[in-house]
């Protein structure tokens, strides 16, 4: 939607969109409540309101830059990527791709489209960095001319400690933290190794864990503002540190756990 060089306005638009979006724009409970969603429907919530909201607010203008929206086809367990080439042919594709990509299993409806059945793209690849590099290769002749900044949506720092006294909920939360850490930091580490000549400029991980949500996407104004404030603060800190510093720190952090994971001595 925004030209290159107009990132400030793009960031302001995204921030404002999150602040004005409420739960009813995206999903509603089924008439029979959570019981109907859990036992008699494909999802806990009915998120059919999401598509017209996306069509009306986000994807009404022609694209002005490259873009990739990743989804997961649960029939084949593979990643499917939609790009600006797809929505240049049909402007509705972008909104549908965003709908597919946000189809969080259990929470939101899975989506049938042609021969595919789509769910959230994060289930096939939580961090799709290589697609960004490959798209940039369409524009430049050498990888050294590619600059990549990576921003994590979750706090992936993994602390060590005694878990013997954990209850069930604490153990489940710990397991999710491990899963997020492995899929996020491992993929980043291996992608950097695959594209060593790329300029990996910033790797920003939230300095604080996002506010706890019992259900996904609560659209709580205070929690949303907290996450926005954290993002702005972390971005300023990364800029003040200088280029490549956060990237090198991320590599050292992830490599330490990789080295201690495989063939670990007992």
Secondary structure, 3 states (H helix, E strand, C coil): CCCCCCHHHHHHHHHHHHHHCCHHHHCEECCCHHHHHHHHCCCCEECCHHHHHHHHHCCCCCCCCCCEEEEEECCCCEEEEEEHHHHHHCCHHHHHHHHHHCCCCCCCCCEEECCEEEEEHHHCCCCCHHHHHHHHCCCCCCHHHCEEEEECCCCCCCCCCCCCCCCHHHHHHHHHHHHHHHHHHHHHHHHHHHCCCCEEEEEECCCCCCCCCCCCCCCCHHHHHHHHHHHHHHHHHHHHHCCCHHHHHHHHHHHHHHHHHCCCCC
